[in-house]
Amino acid sequence: MTQELQTRLETLRHDLDHSAGAAHEAHLDHLEQVVQALRTMGEEVPHWAQDRLSGRSDEAAEDGFDNMPL
């Protein structure tokens, strides 16, 4: 992993731990971009980053069910 991407990941991890709402979503967008860059380069993606992004898709799926009629 390049030093630049490693530094960016650590910054994003800190930012995600200390943000909420729209800022948190923006940080998740950036995390997704960094993860995609790592995968494109054939680099290993840290487990915590994968967990954050999988949690995001879980939340989106749950939100979709919130609006379903009973």
Beta strands, then each sheet from edge to edge (+ up, - down):
end
